[in-house]
């Protein structure tokens, strides 16, 4: 029990440290992406904090298998390099007991990863999609940048420019708006508007968004023709077309797991997503055994001697999972094969490495001797 607590503490402390470092790296990359989106006016800065909190929870489930893999590798590697593992083995800790301790800890992590992958992450991603849709539908003015031409979504091809904005981003000053009708629409004319100020308004009955312009001019006409109209207005309301974002369809990554299993929607895409979610907890067990087989180092080798081959194997494993997930979505690989052959491939490598790592143990030595005797008798 003392050895179990000691090894558990070493693994869990390393696991927390590795998780924190990798989470900061991936979060910083995602934060730069969201910040760039906000800088060009496609996202309001008010939702950045909420989006980052969502990304923390989402990335946590994806990174935990890798972090646990590295935690075992680094923790056991340090114990081997410092001679502590040798002392524990001399006191009676054999490698099968070490495997048992590792699998007990891995089982706990597997349950957490399974909960995040199968239940929690889909809800988080669905909330993120709703948050982005709500933000895009309700805070158009909040995404505008003074002194910059920006194209608004919709069928009218609107190009918007505002010279100044109030600090609370509710009042616009010196507004320019150009509308270009669709190429197949021969009846509509191009429109250019100038207004001194304006604001955004939501109709309480229809819930549609309108841009209300005050004290301006509207020019209607077709380029190259002499006929055009000049309209002076005191107040003009333009409906903002946000139909692309009002209804967010549930993608496979945000669908509940039971919906994926029941086969609603695209069957190949659903089964690919379902297999991916199952793969995350499975990978915890496989990677823990793989790390156990690669963690043994000689004192003069250093604790990081097996780090490069371990990361290389994990990279191959992860890329194979991503590739096969894409193949399943496109129907190249049948769902019966799916991602299972990738797990089988890594399991085979793990068994081979464990065999060579544990071949000096009495039980495996007996099996090896028995196999050698059978081979000798066959000759």
N, C-alpha and C positions, 0 to 999 in steps of 0.2 A: 504493500500500500504506500509506503514511503517513496519507493522508486516510481510508482505510478504517478504520485502527486508531483514529484520532481520533474519527470519527463513531460507531464501534462503542462506544468507551468512553463517549461522551456519552449514547448511548441506553441502554446497559446500566446505568450508574450511576443515571440517572433512573428506569429501570425498577425497579431494586432499591429505590429510595427510595419510589416510588409504591406498589409491592407491600407494603412494610413498613407504610406508613400505612394503606392500605385493609385489610390483613390485621388490624391492630390494631383498627380500627373494627368490622369484622364479628365478630372474635373477642370483643370486649368485649360486643357485643350477644348473642352466643350464650352467653357465660359468665353473663350476667345471667339468661338463660332457664334454664340448668341450675341456677344458684344458687337461683332461685325454686322450681324443682322440688324441690331438696333441702330447702329451708326448710319446705315443706309436708309433708315426710316421704315423698315418692314416689321419692326417689333418695338413695343414700348418698353422703356427701362423699368416700369413699375412691376413687371412680371418676371424680371430677371431672377430675383431671389427665390420666387416660387418654383421657377423652372430648375434652378440649381439644386434646390432641395429634392425635387423629383428625380433629378439625375443622380444624386447621391444614393438614393434608395434603389434606383434601377441598376446602377453600376455595381452596387454592393453584391447583388446576386450573381452578376456575371463574373466578377473578379474573385469571388471567394474560392472557387476551385484552384485557380492559379496561385492565389496567396497561400492557401493551405499546402499546396505542393512545394512552394518555395520555403515555407516555414519549416516543414519536416526536413527538407534538404539542408537548410542552413543550421537548424538546431542540432540535428544529429551529426552534421559535418563538424560543427564546433566541438561536440562531445568527443568525437573520434580524434580530431586534431589535437585536443588538449589532453587526451589520455583518459578522460573521465569514463568514456564508454568501455574502454578496456578494463578499468577498475570495476565497473558494474558487472561486466561479464565474468571477471575473476571472482566476484562475490556471489555468482550463481545465476545471473541474468543471461539466459540464452536468447538466441535470435528469434525463436518461436514466441517466447514471452514478449519480446520487443514488438513483434508483429501484432500480437494480441492487444497490447497497449495502444499501438498506433491505430488499429482498426476500431477500437472503442472510441477514441477521440474522433476518428474519421466518421463514425456513425452519427455522432452528435452534429458535426458540421454538415453531413449529408441531409439530415432532417431539416436543418435551417435553410440550406440551399434549395431543397425540394419545396419547402413552403414558399420561399421567395419566387422560385421559378414557376411553380404551378398555380399559385393563388395570388400572391401579393403583386408581383411585377405586372401582370395584365391589368390589374386595377390602376396601378400607378401610371402605366402608359395610356390607358383610357382617360384618366384625369388630365394628363399632359395634353392630349389631343383636344379635349374639351376646353382646357385653359387657353390654348393657342387659338382655337376657333372663337371663343368668347372675346379674347383680346383683339383679334383681327376684325371682329364684327362691331365692336363697341368703341374702340379707341382709335379711329382713323386719324383724327386731328393730333392725337398724342404721338403718332408715328411720323408726322410731317416735320421737316427741317426747314427753318427759314433760310431764304436765299438760295434754294436749290430746287431745280425742276425734278418732279417725281411723277411717275406714271401710276395712275390708280387702276386697280383691277376692274374688269367688267367689259361689256360688249361695246362701250362707247369710245374706247381708246382715249381716255381723258388724261391730259398732262396738266399737272397742278404746280403752281408757284405761289408762294406767299413771302412777302418781304419781311414782315414782323409778326410776332406772336406775343400774347400776354404771358406773364410768368406761369400762370396756371394752365396755359395752353388751351384756353377756352375761346378767346377772341383772336381773330385773324385780321391783319391789316394789309391793304394793297395786294389784292388777290388777282391772279391771272389764271384762267382756266380755258384750255383748248380741247374741243371734242372732235374726234375724227370718226365718222360712222364706218361700219363694216364695208369691205370692198364689194360685197354682193348686194348692198343696200343702195339702190339707185335714186330713191326718193329723198333720203335724208341729206341735209346740207351740213357743211362744216360750220362749227360755231366757235367763236372766241368771245370770252367774257372778261370784263374788268370790273372790279368792285372795290369800294373803299374798305369795307370790313365784312366779316361774316362769322358764323358760328355753326356748330353741329347741333341737330335737334332730332329727337326720336319721337315719332308719332305714338301717343299713348294707346291708340286703338289698334293700329296695324303693326306697330313695333318696327316700322321701317325707318331707316336712317335717312336724314335729309341734311344737305348743306345749304344753309340760309345765307344768301348774299344780300348786302345792303348797299344802296346808292351806287349803281354802276351802269355799264353799257354792255349790250350783247350784239355781236355782228354775225349775221347768218348769210351764207353764200357759198358758191362753188368756185374754187380757184380757176382763173382763166375766163370767167364770165363776168359781164358787166352788172348783172342784176344781183343785188344784195340788200339786206335789210339792216337797219340800225335801230335797236330798241333800247330805250332808256327805262330803267326800272328803279323803284325804291326798295322793293323786297322781292327776291326770287328764290324759290326752293328747288333744289336739285336732289333727286333721289340717288342715293349711293348704292350702286350695285355690288353686293357682297355675297352673291349666291354661291360662289365657290367655297365659302367658308361657313355658311350658316348651318349646314348639316354635315357632320363629320361621320363618315362611314367607318364602322369598326374594322380595322385591319386585323390581320392574323395575329400580330404581336400583342394586340390589346384585347383580343377576344378571350372570354373565359375558357378554361381548359375543357370543361364539359361540352361546350359548343364546338370546339375543335374535334373532340372525340365523336360527337354525334354526326359529324360530317356536313354541317351547314356551310353553304358557300362553295368555294373552290376546294375540291377534295384533296388534290395534290398539295396545295398550299397549306391547307389545314393540317394534314398529316405531317408535312415537313416541319411546321411550327410545333406540333405536338411532340414529334421525335426530338426536336431541339430542346424543348423544356425537360423532357425525360433525361436527355443526355447530360445535363448539368449535374444533377445529384449522382448519376452513375460515374461521371468523370472524377468525382471526389474520391471514391473508393479506388478506382484504377490509378489515379495519380498519387495517392498516398502510398500504395504498394510500390509504384514505380520509384517514388522518392526514397522509400526505404531501401530498395535495392541499389540505388545510386549514392546513398549518403555515406557509405563506408569509405573512409580515406585513411591513408597511412599518416603517421604523425608528421613526416617531413613534406607531405604533399600540400598541406594547407587545407583549410575548411572549404575553400572555393574550387577545389580541384575538379569536382564533378558538376560544377554549375553550368558550364558551357554545353556539354552533351545533354544534360537534363533539359535546359531551355530549348535546345535544338529539337529534341524529341517532342516536347510540348508544342512547339511551333508547328511541327508537322501534323501532330494530332489535331490542333485547333483548326488549321487550314483545311485538313481533310473533312472535318465536321462542317465548316462553312461551305466548302465546295459541294459536298453531298447534300447539304440542305438546299442549295440552289438547284442541284440536279433533280431532287425530289419535287421541288416546286414546279419545274418545267416538265416533269414527267419522264425524264431520262432514266431515272432509277425507280424501280417499283417500290411501293411502301413496305413490302415484305422484307426487302433487303435494307432499304433506308440507311440509317446511320449505324446499324448494328455491326456491319462488317468493319467499320472504323474502330468501334470499341473492341471487337474481337482481335483486330490487328495489334492494338496497343496492349491488350491483355496477353497476347502471345509474346510480345517483346518483354513484358513484365515478368511472365513466368520463366522465360529464358534467363533473364538477369537475376531473378531470385534463385534459380537453380545454381548458377555459377557462384552466387554470393553465399548460398547456404549449403553448398555441396560438402563441406567439411563436417556438417552436423551428423550425429550418429544415425538418425533415421534415414536421411537421404543417402548416407554412405552405405547403409544396408541395401537400399534399393539399387544403388549403383553397382554394388558387388553382385547382387542377385542377377542384374541384367548382364553383367560381364560373364557370369557363369553360364547363363543361358546361351550367350553368344558363343562361348567356347564349346559347349556341348553340340551346338548346331554345326560346328566345323568338324 
